[in-house]
Amino acid sequence: MVIANLISGVVVLLLGAFITFFARQLPYEAEYGPGPGFLPFWIGLALIGCSILIIVKAIRKHGSRTGRFFQAKTGQVVFVLGSLIVTFLLLPVLGLSVGLALFTGFTMRTAGRHGWILCFLVALATTVAVRFIFGHLLDIPLPKGYIGL
């Protein structure tokens, strides 16, 4: 587990440095307040700070008992992340509503082992809520895909 924490800490550190570097390319301030570089810059710094804490903690535990690199639920997390990547790749075809419904129902059924009816109801409720909140209340255009939903 120490090695996994060390690797993840370094990866998050590099991600934070990448975000911070490119956020500095954007204006930090604008005439109306914080500019487009404000939030990414601080998020990058927060990631760097959190990753340093993880790395220091992993180095301190190096002398103690080391656990397995992969824990019992690691495969399930990788499966859900893979499902999420496939969903994002299919969004231009399916659209956000259908893609979100399929992702929610699929992961609930396979990773959570819930019943079909509950998976269907939660997928439908999630899709309707996202479409209502973002599409209607906030008037944010959502990807429709070829299906048109």
C-alpha positions in Angstrom: 0.0 0.0 0.0 2.9 2.3 0.6 4.1 2.0 -3.0 0.6 2.7 -4.3 0.3 5.8 -2.1 3.7 7.0 -3.3 2.9 6.4 -6.9 -0.5 8.1 -6.7 1.1 11.0 -4.7 3.6 11.6 -7.5 1.0 11.3 -10.2 -1.3 13.9 -8.4 1.8 16.1 -7.8 2.6 16.1 -11.5 -1.1 16.8 -12.4 -1.2 19.7 -9.9 2.0 21.1 -11.4 0.6 20.7 -14.9 -2.6 22.5 -14.0 -0.8 25.3 -12.1 1.7 25.8 -15.0 -1.0 26.1 -17.6 -3.3 28.2 -15.3 -0.5 30.8 -15.2 -0.9 31.1 -19.0 -4.4 32.5 -18.4 -5.3 35.9 -17.0 -5.5 35.7 -13.2 -7.7 38.7 -12.9 -10.3 40.3 -15.2 -12.3 43.5 -15.1 -15.2 41.8 -13.5 -13.3 39.9 -10.8 -11.3 36.7 -10.9 -10.1 35.7 -14.3 -10.1 32.4 -16.1 -6.8 31.4 -14.5 -7.8 32.0 -10.9 -9.7 28.8 -10.1 -7.4 26.4 -12.0 -4.3 28.0 -10.4 -5.7 27.4 -6.8 -6.9 23.9 -7.7 -3.5 23.1 -9.0 -1.9 24.4 -5.8 -4.4 22.4 -3.6 -3.5 19.2 -5.6 0.2 19.8 -5.1 -0.3 20.4 -1.3 -2.5 17.2 -0.9 0.0 15.1 -3.0 2.9 16.3 -0.8 1.0 15.2 2.3 0.4 11.8 0.7 4.0 11.4 -0.3 5.3 12.4 3.1 2.9 10.0 4.8 4.0 7.2 2.4 7.7 7.8 3.1 7.1 7.8 6.8 5.3 4.5 6.6 8.1 3.0 4.5 9.7 1.4 7.5 6.5 -0.1 8.8 4.6 -3.1 7.5 3.7 -2.8 3.9 0.3 -4.0 2.6 -0.7 -5.3 -0.8 -0.3 -3.0 -3.8 -3.9 -3.7 -4.9 -6.6 -3.8 -2.3 -9.7 -6.0 -2.6 -11.9 -3.3 -4.2 -9.2 -2.0 -6.7 -10.6 -4.1 -9.5 -14.0 -2.7 -8.9 -12.7 0.9 -9.0 -10.8 0.2 -12.3 -14.0 -1.3 -13.7 -16.0 1.8 -12.8 -13.3 4.1 -14.2 -13.2 2.1 -17.4 -17.0 2.4 -17.7 -16.8 6.1 -17.2 -14.2 6.4 -19.9 -16.3 4.4 -22.3 -19.3 6.6 -21.4 -17.4 9.8 -22.2 -16.2 8.3 -25.5 -19.8 7.5 -26.4 -21.3 10.9 -25.4 -21.1 12.3 -28.9 -23.1 9.4 -30.2 -25.5 8.8 -27.3 -25.9 12.3 -25.8 -25.6 13.2 -22.2 -29.1 12.0 -21.1 -28.8 8.5 -22.6 -25.1 8.2 -21.7 -25.7 9.2 -18.1 -28.6 6.8 -17.8 -26.7 3.9 -19.2 -23.6 4.6 -17.0 -25.7 5.0 -13.9 -27.8 1.9 -14.4 -24.8 -0.2 -15.6 -22.5 0.7 -12.7 -25.3 0.3 -10.2 -26.1 -3.1 -11.5 -22.6 -4.5 -12.1 -20.5 -2.7 -9.4 -23.2 -2.2 -6.8 -25.2 -5.4 -7.5 -28.5 -3.6 -7.1 -31.8 -4.9 -8.6 -32.9 -4.1 -12.1 -35.9 -2.0 -11.0 -33.8 0.2 -8.7 -31.1 0.6 -11.3 -33.7 1.7 -13.9 -35.5 4.2 -11.5 -32.2 5.8 -10.3 -30.9 6.1 -13.8 -34.1 7.7 -15.0 -34.3 10.0 -11.9 -30.6 11.1 -12.4 -31.1 11.8 -16.0 -34.3 13.8 -15.5 -32.7 15.7 -12.6 -29.6 16.6 -14.6 -31.6 17.5 -17.7 -34.0 19.7 -15.6 -31.4 21.4 -13.5 -28.8 22.1 -16.1 -30.9 22.1 -19.3 -33.9 24.1 -18.0 -33.2 25.9 -14.8 -29.6 27.0 -15.6 -30.1 27.0 -19.4 -26.9 25.2 -20.1 -26.8 23.4 -23.5 -26.1 19.7 -22.9 -24.7 17.4 -25.6 -27.5 15.7 -27.5 -25.6 13.2 -29.7 -27.2 11.5 -32.6 -30.2 10.2 -30.6 -31.2 13.8 -29.8 -31.8 13.4 -26.0 
